[in-house]
Every structure is written in C-alpha cells, then in structure tokens.
Amino acid sequence: MIKYCYFNGEIINLNKAVLPVYDLGIVRGYGAFDFFRTYNGKIFHAKEHYARFKNSLKEIGSKLELSFQDFEKDCYELMKLNKMKEASFRILMTGGDMKWDIS
C-alpha cells in the first residue's frame, strides 16, 4: 500500500495530499499528466517521460520547475519509502487555485 507521494514540491504522507475544490484541475479539468512504470527497478524511458510531461505543461501555458535529476531522485525515493521494488507512477500537475470573483 502506498503511504507517501510527491505533492507541491515535497514528499509527504499520502493522507495529507489534498486539493481545494476550486482547483482548476477539478473545476475545469485543467492540467497535464503522464504515466510510466519501472522494470527491474529502473524507470522505463525516464528522460522521455520527463520531456513529454514538460512539453504537455508548455502546451497549457505552465512549466515544470523540477529538474530531471530531482524528478528521477524523487521517484526512486518514493519507491524506497513505499517499499516497492517495481512501481507505476501517475504524475499530474493541475492549473492550480482558481480565483473566485463573486459580485
């Protein structure tokens, strides 16, 4: 069972990862995602998945502040913390908080 995830720039307990209901990812389905897995304990096509995710964010006017080295390091750290020899990763970045204008 997964106990840890990467959320808002840090690895945290999965139970503490929450999105506000007014996040653009929820309100409008605005965001980007990618899915990849490991084989023999190594991320399959890590650089390609990282580049594809970064490009998807560019297409929606967002950008990834995480370097490839940190991305890869965090993936392996999550596998270690979650005691997984093999893993599937779903990475998602939403559009963030929607600013409400009620008049």
C-alpha positions as CSV (number, residue, x, y, z in Angstrom):
1,M,0.0,0.0,0.0
2,I,1.3,3.4,-0.9
3,K,1.9,5.7,2.1
4,Y,3.9,8.5,0.5
5,C,3.5,10.8,-2.5
6,Y,5.1,13.9,-4.1
7,F,2.8,16.9,-3.6
8,N,3.5,20.6,-4.1
9,G,7.3,20.2,-4.2
10,E,7.8,17.7,-1.4
11,I,7.4,14.1,-0.4
12,I,4.6,13.8,2.1
13,N,2.3,11.3,3.7
14,L,-0.4,10.4,1.2
15,N,-3.2,11.3,3.7
16,K,-2.0,14.9,3.8
17,A,-2.2,15.5,0.0
18,V,-5.4,17.4,-0.7
19,L,-6.6,19.7,-3.5
20,P,-9.1,22.5,-2.8
21,V,-12.4,22.0,-4.6
22,Y,-11.8,25.3,-6.5
23,D,-8.5,24.0,-8.1
24,L,-8.7,24.4,-11.9
25,G,-7.9,20.7,-12.3
26,I,-11.2,19.9,-10.6
27,V,-13.3,22.8,-11.8
28,R,-12.3,22.7,-15.4
29,G,-10.2,19.6,-15.8
30,Y,-7.2,21.8,-16.5
31,G,-3.8,20.2,-16.1
32,A,-1.4,17.7,-17.6
33,F,-0.4,14.1,-16.7
34,D,1.8,11.3,-17.6
35,F,2.1,7.7,-16.6
36,F,5.1,5.5,-16.5
37,R,6.5,2.4,-14.7
38,T,9.6,0.7,-13.7
39,Y,11.2,-2.5,-14.9
40,N,13.9,-4.2,-12.9
41,G,13.8,-1.3,-10.5
42,K,14.6,1.3,-13.2
43,I,12.3,3.9,-14.6
44,F,11.4,2.9,-18.2
45,H,12.3,5.8,-20.6
46,A,12.7,8.3,-17.7
47,K,14.1,11.1,-19.9
48,E,11.4,10.6,-22.5
49,H,8.5,10.7,-20.0
50,Y,10.0,13.7,-18.2
51,A,10.3,15.6,-21.6
52,R,6.8,14.6,-22.6
53,F,5.3,15.8,-19.4
54,K,7.3,19.1,-19.6
55,N,6.1,19.6,-23.1
56,S,2.5,18.9,-22.1
57,L,2.8,21.6,-19.5
58,K,4.2,24.0,-22.0
59,E,1.2,23.4,-24.2
60,I,-1.2,24.6,-21.5
61,G,1.0,27.6,-20.6
62,S,2.6,26.1,-17.5
63,K,6.1,24.9,-16.7
64,L,7.9,22.3,-14.6
65,E,10.2,23.8,-12.1
66,L,11.7,20.4,-11.2
67,S,15.0,19.3,-12.9
68,F,15.3,15.9,-14.5
69,Q,17.8,14.9,-11.8
70,D,15.4,15.8,-9.0
71,F,12.5,14.2,-10.8
72,E,14.4,10.9,-11.0
73,K,15.7,11.2,-7.5
74,D,12.2,11.8,-6.1
75,C,10.8,8.8,-8.0
76,Y,13.4,6.5,-6.5
77,E,12.9,8.0,-3.1
78,L,9.2,7.3,-3.3
79,M,9.8,3.7,-4.3
80,K,12.1,3.3,-1.3
81,L,9.7,5.0,1.2
82,N,6.8,2.9,-0.1
83,K,8.9,-0.3,0.0
84,M,8.3,-1.0,-3.7
85,K,10.7,-2.9,-6.0
86,E,8.5,-2.1,-9.0
87,A,6.2,0.8,-9.4
88,S,3.8,2.6,-11.6
89,F,3.8,6.4,-11.5
90,R,1.0,8.8,-12.4
91,I,2.2,12.4,-12.4
92,L,-0.3,15.2,-12.6
93,M,0.0,19.0,-12.4
94,T,-3.2,20.9,-12.3
95,G,-3.9,24.5,-13.2
96,G,-3.9,25.4,-9.6
97,D,-6.2,27.5,-7.5
98,M,-9.0,29.3,-9.3
99,K,-9.5,32.8,-8.0
100,W,-13.2,33.4,-7.4
101,D,-14.8,36.7,-8.4
102,I,-18.2,36.9,-6.9
103,S,-20.1,40.1,-7.4
